[in-house]
Amino acid sequence: MKAEDWLARDSYGGCPAIRFEATGFFRLQKADRWWLVTPEGSAFLAFGINHVALEMLRQPCNRAWWAERFAVKDAEDREAFREGFRLKAAEDMRSLGFNALGAHNAFGDLGEGEWPYIHPIRFAEVNHYRPASREDFPDVFAPEYAKHCGAIAAREAAPRRGDPRLIGYSLAAFPILSDLDAAPRLDVEFAKRRAGAWTWPRALRNLGSSSPGKQAYARLARDLYGDTIAAFNAAYNTAFDSFEALARAECWRPAVDLDNRLEMRDNRRFLESILDRRYEVETAAIRRHDPNHLILGDKLNGHSDTPDSIVQLAARRMDLLYYGYYALLDDQTALLNRWAKLTDKPFCQADACVSVPDRAMPNPLGPHACGQEERADLIRQLFEGLYSRADFVGWNWCGWMDSWRETSRWKQHSGLQTPFGEIHPAVRQAFSAAADRLYAIAMGLNPPEDALETAAGPAPDAAPAETEGASQ
C-alpha cells in the first residue's frame, strides 16, 4: 500500500485501508494481529490522553492568564472558562495526533466531542488514590451489591448504549487488591503519599455471621484446612472451636501478618473468589443496560504484585486486559510478555507517561527524562515498541498540562505543555509524527517519518500560545 493509505482516517480515527465488518459500535477483531474496529468497520488503535481538565487552566499560577486570554471578566467564574477550555482541548488533540479520550477526563466540561472515549463506571471506590476504610469494601456476595450495581449501570450505561463513539467501560482505577497495594506509601513512581488501607479479603473476613461474604470466607477456610479447625488455629494462632465459631466472629483479625505464608495464601484465594463474584455481578449489570459496548475492566496495577490468577480472572471476565504501568519500554515489554503467557486477550495501557522534573515540578509522575529531547526519544521508543506488538490495541497518555508544585505538593503531573499553553516542541513533533505512522507501525511496515510527511504534504505552522508577560 502507498503511504497515503496509512494516513487516511475514517470519521472515528480508524484506518480504512484495513477493513472488517461494520457493526455500528466499537468492537475487537483478531486477524493478523488484534485490532479495535470502528463503527464504520475500519481498523482502530486507540492513542488517547487523560487528565484533560478545565481545572488545569485555573491553577493559582495561570488562572488570571487564561481568564485574560479567554476574555473572562471574572476569573473566579468557573463556567466562563468552559468554552475556551473546549476549544483549547480540541486544538491540542488535533495538533498532537490523539484519536481518543481515556477514562480520566473532565467529560462534563468537554461536552459532546468528536473523539472516541472510554467511560468510567465506579461500582466500588477502592482505588490507590486514597486510603480505603473497611466500609469502602462492599460485600460483593450480598444481594444488595447486585442491586447497587444495577442502579449505577442504569444511570451510567443505559444512556450510552447507542453511542457509537463510546469504546467501552472501565471499572476501578488501580483498585486495592493485594496486601502490598494496601501498605502505607511514602512516595512511588506512579502515585502520591497515602496511609495504609484495608483489602477486600480482610474487610469481608471481619464481618458478622449474617454477611454472605463472611460465610463465603468460612466455607473457603474449611476447604483450605481440610475441615480441621485445629489446623486453622495453628496457622492464625487462634482458639476457635469450630468453623461455625469463625463464621460468627466479628472483627477477629483486622491486621495482616505479611510473614504468615498460610495467611497470605488464604487472602489470595479469597481475593480470587471475591473478584470472580464482583466481576460477574458488575459485568452482568452493564450488559443488562448496554449489550453493545466493550467492558475493559479494572485498571490493573503493573507496579504491584497482582497475582497471575487475578490477571487470568480479569482476562476471562473482560474483553481485554486494561492496565496502568508508568515504565519505559523494556519494563513494559517484560510485563506484557509475562502476562501474554497467561491469556490471549489484547492489552490496553490505561495510563502512562514520561516526565521531566524541574523547579516547578520536582517530583512528577512516571519515569523521568533529563530534558524534553530525551523525553521525546523515550516516547518514540514506547510508541513503536508497544504498537508493534500484535496484542496491543491502545495507550492513554497521562497528563495534558503541567501541574506545578503549588497545586500538587507531593506529586505533580508532567503534561505536554506548560500551564500557559506552550506545548514542548520536541514532544509535539514526537507525538504528531508517531500518530501519522500508527497503522504502518502496527502492520510492521515502519516507514520513515519523512515518507509520511511527504505523502501528507506540508504541515501547517503551529500557532504558539500567547505567553508574553506570563509569570513563570
C-alpha positions in Angstrom: 0.0 0.0 0.0 1.0 3.6 -0.5 1.9 5.9 2.3 -1.4 7.8 1.6 -3.3 4.7 2.6 -1.8 4.6 6.1 -2.5 8.3 6.6 -6.2 8.1 5.6 -8.7 8.1 8.6 -12.4 7.4 8.9 -14.6 9.7 11.0 -13.6 7.8 14.1 -9.8 7.9 13.5 -9.6 4.4 12.1 -7.6 3.2 9.1 -10.0 2.4 6.2 -7.1 0.7 4.4 -7.7 -2.2 6.8 -11.3 -3.3 6.7 -13.6 -5.5 8.8 -17.3 -5.9 9.2 -19.0 -2.7 10.4 -21.4 -3.2 13.3 -22.2 0.4 14.3 -20.1 0.1 17.5 -16.5 -0.3 18.6 -15.5 -3.9 18.9 -12.4 -6.2 18.9 -11.2 -8.3 16.0 -8.3 -10.7 15.9 -6.8 -11.1 12.4 -3.0 -10.9 11.7 -3.0 -9.0 15.0 -5.5 -7.7 17.5 -7.5 -4.6 16.4 -10.2 -2.4 17.7 -12.7 -1.9 14.9 -14.6 1.4 14.4 -18.3 1.5 13.9 -17.6 2.0 10.2 -15.5 -1.2 10.0 -12.0 0.3 9.9 -9.1 -1.0 12.0 -8.5 1.3 15.0 -5.8 1.6 17.6 -6.5 4.0 20.5 -4.0 6.7 21.1 -5.7 8.6 23.9 -5.0 11.2 26.5 -6.0 11.6 30.2 -6.5 14.5 32.6 -7.8 17.0 30.1 -9.5 19.1 32.7 -10.7 22.7 33.0 -9.1 23.0 36.4 -5.7 22.8 34.8 -6.5 26.3 33.3 -7.4 27.5 36.8 -4.3 26.7 38.8 -3.1 29.5 41.0 -0.2 30.2 38.6 -2.3 30.6 35.4 -5.9 31.4 36.3 -5.6 35.1 35.6 -3.6 34.5 32.5 -6.2 32.2 30.9 -9.0 34.5 32.1 -7.4 37.3 30.1 -6.9 35.0 27.0 -10.5 33.8 27.1 -11.8 37.3 27.8 -13.3 36.1 31.1 -14.3 39.1 33.1 -14.4 37.3 36.5 -11.5 34.8 37.0 -13.5 33.2 39.8 -16.4 32.3 37.4 -15.5 28.8 36.5 -18.3 28.4 34.0 -16.9 31.3 32.0 -13.8 29.3 31.2 -15.7 26.3 29.7 -16.0 27.4 26.0 -12.3 28.4 25.9 -11.3 25.2 27.5 -13.3 23.1 25.0 -11.7 24.9 22.0 -8.2 24.6 23.6 -8.6 20.9 24.2 -9.9 20.2 20.7 -7.0 22.2 19.2 -4.5 20.2 21.2 -6.0 16.9 20.4 -5.7 17.6 16.7 -2.2 19.1 16.7 -0.7 16.3 18.8 -2.4 13.5 17.0 -4.6 12.0 19.7 -7.6 10.0 18.5 -9.3 9.1 21.8 -10.1 10.2 25.3 -9.1 7.9 28.2 -11.2 7.3 31.3 -9.6 10.1 33.4 -11.0 13.3 31.8 -13.4 16.0 32.7 -16.2 14.8 30.4 -18.8 17.1 31.8 -16.7 20.1 30.8 -15.6 18.7 27.5 -19.2 18.1 26.3 -20.1 16.0 23.3 -16.8 15.8 21.4 -15.7 14.2 18.1 -13.4 11.6 19.7 -13.9 8.0 20.8 -13.8 7.7 24.5 -13.7 5.3 27.5 -16.3 5.9 30.1 -15.5 5.0 33.8 -18.1 3.2 35.9 -17.1 3.1 39.6 -19.2 0.4 41.3 -16.7 0.3 44.3 -14.4 3.2 45.2 -11.4 1.2 46.4 -8.5 2.7 44.4 -5.0 3.6 45.4 -5.6 7.4 45.2 -6.9 7.5 48.7 -6.9 5.4 51.9 -9.7 2.9 51.9 -11.6 2.1 55.1 -13.2 -1.2 55.9 -16.6 0.2 54.9 -15.4 1.1 51.4 -15.2 -2.6 50.5 -18.7 -3.8 49.8 -19.8 -7.4 50.4 -20.0 -8.5 46.7 -21.7 -11.7 47.7 -24.7 -9.9 49.1 -27.8 -9.4 47.0 -27.7 -5.7 47.9 -24.5 -5.4 45.9 -26.2 -6.6 42.7 -29.0 -4.0 43.3 -26.3 -1.3 43.8 -24.6 -2.2 40.6 -27.9 -2.4 38.7 -28.7 1.1 39.8 -25.4 2.5 38.8 -25.4 0.8 35.4 -28.9 2.1 34.8 -27.5 5.6 35.4 -24.2 5.3 33.6 -24.6 2.7 30.9 -28.2 2.8 29.8 -27.9 6.4 28.3 -24.8 5.4 26.4 -26.0 2.1 24.8 -26.5 3.7 21.4 -23.4 6.0 21.4 -21.1 5.0 18.5 -18.2 7.0 19.9 -18.0 5.0 23.2 -15.2 2.4 23.0 -16.2 0.8 26.3 -16.4 1.0 30.1 -13.6 0.9 32.6 -14.1 -0.2 36.2 -12.0 0.5 39.3 -8.8 2.5 38.7 -5.8 0.8 40.3 -8.0 -1.0 42.8 -6.5 -2.0 46.2 -6.3 -5.8 45.8 -3.3 -7.3 47.5 -1.7 -6.6 50.8 1.1 -4.8 49.0 -1.4 -2.5 47.4 -2.8 -1.6 50.8 0.6 -1.0 52.5 1.4 2.6 53.7 3.2 4.5 50.9 5.5 7.4 51.2 6.3 8.0 47.6 6.3 5.9 44.5 6.7 6.4 40.8 3.0 6.2 40.0 1.2 7.8 42.9 1.1 10.2 45.9 1.7 9.5 49.6 -1.0 7.5 51.3 -1.7 5.9 54.7 -2.3 2.2 54.9 -5.6 0.7 53.7 -7.8 -2.3 54.1 -8.2 -5.0 51.5 -11.3 -6.9 50.3 -10.3 -10.2 52.0 -9.6 -8.5 55.3 -12.8 -6.5 55.2 -15.1 -9.4 54.5 -13.4 -11.9 56.8 -14.1 -9.5 59.7 -17.8 -9.1 59.0 -20.5 -10.8 61.2 -22.2 -14.1 60.5 -25.2 -12.5 58.8 -22.9 -11.4 55.9 -22.8 -13.6 52.8 -19.2 -12.5 52.4 -18.2 -13.8 55.8 -20.0 -17.1 55.2 -18.0 -17.4 51.9 -14.8 -16.9 53.9 -15.7 -19.5 56.4 -16.5 -22.0 53.7 -13.2 -21.3 52.0 -11.3 -21.7 55.2 -13.0 -25.0 55.9 -12.0 -26.2 52.5 -8.4 -25.0 52.7 -7.8 -26.6 56.1 -9.5 -29.9 55.3 -12.4 -29.2 57.7 -9.9 -29.2 60.6 -10.3 -26.2 62.8 -7.1 -27.1 64.7 -5.1 -26.6 61.5 -6.7 -23.2 61.0 -6.0 -22.2 64.6 -2.3 -23.2 64.3 -2.0 -21.0 61.2 -3.6 -18.0 62.8 -2.8 -18.5 66.5 -6.5 -18.5 67.3 -8.7 -20.7 69.5 -11.9 -21.2 67.6 -13.8 -24.4 68.5 -15.3 -24.8 65.0 -15.6 -23.1 61.6 -19.1 -22.1 62.7 -17.5 -20.1 65.5 -15.2 -18.5 63.0 -18.2 -17.5 60.9 -19.7 -15.8 63.9 -16.6 -13.9 65.0 -16.7 -10.2 64.0 -13.5 -8.1 63.7 -11.4 -11.1 64.8 -8.4 -10.2 62.7 -8.2 -6.6 61.3 -4.5 -6.7 60.7 -2.4 -9.0 58.5 0.8 -10.8 59.1 2.8 -10.4 55.9 5.2 -13.1 57.1 2.5 -15.7 57.6 2.7 -17.8 54.5 -0.6 -19.5 55.0 -2.5 -16.3 55.7 -1.1 -14.7 52.5 -2.2 -17.8 50.6 -5.7 -17.7 52.2 -6.0 -14.0 51.4 -5.0 -14.6 47.8 -7.5 -17.4 47.4 -10.3 -15.4 49.0 -9.4 -12.4 46.8 -9.8 -14.6 43.7 -13.3 -15.7 44.9 -14.3 -12.1 45.7 -13.2 -10.7 42.3 -14.8 -13.5 40.4 -18.1 -12.7 42.1 -17.6 -9.0 41.7 -16.7 -9.1 38.0 -19.7 -11.4 37.4 -22.1 -9.0 39.1 -20.7 -5.8 37.6 -20.4 -7.1 34.0 -23.9 -8.5 34.2 -25.3 -5.1 35.4 -23.6 -3.3 32.5 -24.7 -5.9 29.9 -28.3 -5.6 31.0 -28.3 -1.9 30.2 -25.8 -1.9 27.4 -25.1 -5.0 25.3 -23.3 -3.1 22.6 -20.0 -1.9 24.1 -16.8 -3.4 25.4 -16.1 -3.8 29.1 -12.4 -3.1 29.7 -12.4 -3.9 33.4 -10.2 -2.7 36.3 -7.1 -0.7 35.6 -4.7 -3.4 36.9 -1.6 -2.1 38.6 1.6 -3.0 36.8 3.6 -1.7 39.7 2.2 -4.1 42.2 2.2 -7.8 42.9 -1.0 -8.6 41.0 -1.2 -12.4 41.1 -1.2 -14.3 37.8 -4.5 -15.8 38.9 -6.1 -12.3 39.0 -4.7 -11.5 35.6 -6.3 -14.6 34.2 -9.5 -14.0 36.0 -9.7 -10.4 34.6 -9.0 -11.7 31.1 -11.7 -14.3 31.4 -14.4 -11.9 32.5 -13.4 -8.8 30.4 -13.0 -8.1 26.7 -9.3 -7.1 27.1 -6.6 -6.5 29.7 -6.7 -2.9 30.9 -3.6 -1.9 32.9 -1.6 1.0 34.1 2.2 1.0 34.3 4.4 4.0 34.4 7.5 2.4 32.9 9.8 2.6 30.0 9.8 0.2 27.1 12.0 -2.6 28.5 9.9 -2.9 31.6 6.6 -2.6 29.7 7.7 -5.4 27.4 8.7 -7.6 30.2 5.4 -7.2 32.0 3.3 -7.8 28.8 5.4 -10.8 27.7 4.7 -12.4 31.1 1.0 -11.6 31.0 0.8 -12.7 27.4 1.7 -16.3 28.6 -1.4 -16.2 30.8 -4.0 -15.1 28.3 -4.6 -14.5 24.6 -6.6 -11.3 25.2 -5.2 -7.9 23.9 -3.8 -5.2 26.1 -4.7 -1.6 26.5 -2.5 0.8 28.5 -4.8 2.8 30.6 -2.4 5.5 32.0 1.3 6.0 31.4 3.8 8.8 30.7 7.3 10.0 30.8 8.1 13.2 32.7 10.7 15.9 33.1 11.3 17.2 36.6 12.2 20.9 37.1 11.9 23.5 39.8 8.2 23.9 39.4 7.6 20.1 39.2 10.3 18.5 41.3 8.5 15.1 41.6 6.3 14.4 38.6 4.5 11.1 37.9 6.2 8.5 35.9 9.8 7.7 34.8 12.0 10.8 34.5 13.9 12.1 31.5 16.7 14.7 31.7 15.0 17.1 29.2 12.3 17.4 26.6 14.5 16.0 23.8 15.3 12.8 25.8 11.6 12.6 26.7 10.6 12.7 23.1 13.1 9.9 22.3 11.6 7.8 25.1 8.1 8.5 23.8 9.1 7.3 20.3 10.6 4.1 21.8 7.4 3.4 23.8 5.1 4.2 20.8 6.9 2.0 18.3 7.6 -0.8 20.8 4.1 -1.1 22.1 2.1 -0.6 18.9 4.3 -3.0 17.0 3.0 -5.8 19.3 0.3 -7.9 17.8 -1.6 -7.9 21.2 -1.6 -4.2 21.9 -4.6 -2.0 21.0 -4.3 1.2 22.9 -2.2 3.7 25.0 -3.7 6.5 27.0 -1.1 9.2 27.8 -1.2 10.6 31.3 -1.1 14.3 31.5 -2.4 17.2 29.4 -0.9 20.2 31.1 1.8 20.6 33.7 0.6 20.9 37.3 3.1 22.8 39.3 4.1 22.2 42.9 1.9 25.0 44.3 -1.1 22.9 43.1 0.2 19.4 43.8 2.6 19.4 46.7 3.9 15.8 46.8 3.4 14.6 43.2 2.8 16.5 40.0 1.5 15.7 36.6 4.0 16.5 33.8 1.9 17.4 30.9 2.6 18.1 27.3 2.6 21.9 27.8 3.3 24.5 30.4 0.4 25.9 32.4 0.4 28.7 29.9 -0.2 26.5 26.9 3.3 26.3 25.5 3.5 22.8 24.0 7.0 21.4 24.2 8.2 21.4 20.6 10.1 18.1 20.8 7.1 16.4 22.3 4.8 17.9 19.7 6.9 16.5 16.9 7.2 13.1 18.6 3.5 12.7 19.1 2.3 14.0 15.8 4.8 12.0 13.8 4.1 8.9 15.7 0.3 9.3 15.2 0.8 9.6 11.5 2.8 6.3 11.5 0.5 4.5 13.9 -1.1 2.0 11.5 2.1 1.4 9.5 3.9 0.6 12.7 1.2 -1.8 13.7 1.5 -3.7 10.4 5.3 -3.9 10.7 6.0 -1.5 7.8 7.5 1.2 10.0 8.2 3.7 7.2 10.5 6.7 8.0 8.8 9.8 9.2 9.8 11.8 6.1 7.9 9.4 3.8 4.6 10.0 5.5 5.4 13.7 5.8 5.8 13.8 2.0 2.6 12.0 1.5 0.7 14.2 3.9 2.1 17.4 2.4 3.4 20.4 4.4 2.1 20.7 7.9 0.5 24.0 8.9 2.6 26.0 11.2 1.5 25.5 14.8 0.4 28.7 16.4 2.3 29.2 19.7 0.4 30.2 22.8 0.4 33.8 23.7 2.7 33.8 26.6 4.0 37.4 26.6 4.0 38.7 30.1 3.2 35.4 31.7 4.7 34.8 35.1 6.5 31.5 35.1 
